[in-house]
Amino acid sequence: MSTPHPHRVPRISVVGSGRVGRAAASALRAAGYEVAGPVGRGAPVAPAEVILLAVPDRAIAEVAAAVRSDGALVGHTSGATTLAEAGVDFGLHPLRAFTGGEGADAFRGVGCAVAGTSPEALAVAADLARAVGGEPFEITDAQRAGYHAAASIASNFAVTLEAAAERMAEASGLPADFRRHLVPLVRGTVENWAEHGPRAALTGPIVRGDEATVARQREAVAAHAPELLALFDELCDRTRALARTEESPV
Ligand SMILES: NC(=O)c1ccc[n+]([C@@H]2O[C@H](COP(=O)([O-])OP(=O)(O)OC[C@H]3O[C@@H](n4cnc5c(N)ncnc54)[C@H](OP(=O)(O)O)[C@@H]3O)[C@@H](O)[C@H]2O)c1
């Protein structure tokens, strides 16, 4: 997989040999870049025009200061960390979860939040994202916390919600492996949301205005998994608000 580069191709050093560092080095290499690393803690960092830090957020500022050399552009792969607090020139945050086993195609089709302290730094981040098959979009330091919250709601909280569904099923006496019956439901819902948007994807008693059924559900939650009641009530309120939004044309 070799992608034509619109600008001169820089040499890249990747620092941090964890989940993202290994995937980034392998994807950049496959895209035709000359890549050194990824190097782990304490290992020498090869001189390069671009130094990409894939270290834990709390270590970025210290590592950035340590690796900075004349002329090198230093960037991080963090979603939450501003360029200002990290003291880096660019950011390239792939909007996906890495678990460690990803290959060179890990960035293909993935949205990548890019940022730069200069047009040159921003262009480098966008070039790297495109070269590995990602889709760059720009974010500012001021947008980062909100951007990262959106990502957490979409991904982390979705897992929390599915865990709550499993808990409710278990508390109601359904089989221990009930997750396998929830999975097709959830996949279908995500596909509908992706294709048609939230209002059209919304099904169930609330959007049908069937408050009697909602009340029976609430009684079951209160009886069998009362620790979920506050979450249930809040989600009912948010779902009623979504149901009231403009009818989807779909
Ligand atoms: N994982 C994801 O899903 C994901 C997705 C998008 C963005 N990110 C971002 O990518 C960055 C890296 O995350 P990750 O998940 O790849 O973390 P990770 O798997 O924990 O890997 C971090 C690596 O950095 C190394 N490290 C720590 N301090 C270092 C130092 N001073 N010098 C060199 N290496 C050092 C660690 O080594 P030790 O093991 O010796 O500590 C570890 O190998 C973070 O900014 C994170 O927010 C992660």
The ligand as a Gaussian input file, in Angstrom:
#p B3LYP/6-31G(d) Opt

LIG

0 1
 N       -5.287000       2.881000      22.699000
 C       -6.178000       3.595000      22.028000
 O       -7.267000       3.104000      21.709000
 C       -5.859000       5.002000      21.598000
 C       -6.622000       5.545000      20.547000
 C       -6.319000       6.814000      20.072000
 C       -5.281000       7.535000      20.677000
 N       -4.578000       7.003000      21.725000
 C       -3.486000       7.817000      22.294000
 O       -2.244000       7.284000      21.858000
 C       -1.248000       7.513000      22.878000
 C       -0.618000       6.189000      23.262000
 O       -1.644000       5.359000      23.762000
 P       -1.505000       3.762000      23.743000
 O       -2.887000       3.235000      23.948000
 O       -0.686000       3.303000      22.603000
 O       -0.700000       3.540000      25.110000
 P        0.094000       2.246000      25.563000
 O       -0.381000       1.048000      24.818000
 O        0.043000       2.264000      27.052000
 O        1.562000       2.523000      25.086000
 C        2.289000       3.619000      25.535000
 C        3.733000       3.277000      25.373000
 O        4.501000       4.422000      25.705000
 C        5.618000       3.975000      26.448000
 N        6.194000       5.053000      27.224000
 C        5.776000       5.574000      28.392000
 N        6.604000       6.580000      28.773000
 C        7.550000       6.657000      27.793000
 C        8.687000       7.460000      27.628000
 N        9.024000       8.372000      28.549000
 N        9.446000       7.284000      26.507000
 C        9.106000       6.343000      25.586000
 N        8.046000       5.525000      25.707000
 C        7.287000       5.705000      26.810000
 C        5.068000       2.878000      27.288000
 O        6.111000       2.093000      27.792000
 P        5.980000       1.338000      29.228000
 O        5.113000       0.161000      28.937000
 O        7.388000       1.031000      29.569000
 O        5.339000       2.332000      30.176000
 C        4.194000       2.148000      26.280000
 O        4.936000       1.232000      25.492000
 C       -1.957000       8.224000      24.028000
 O       -1.800000       9.615000      23.882000
 C       -3.420000       7.836000      23.822000
 O       -4.308000       8.797000      24.344000
 C       -4.839000       5.748000      22.192000

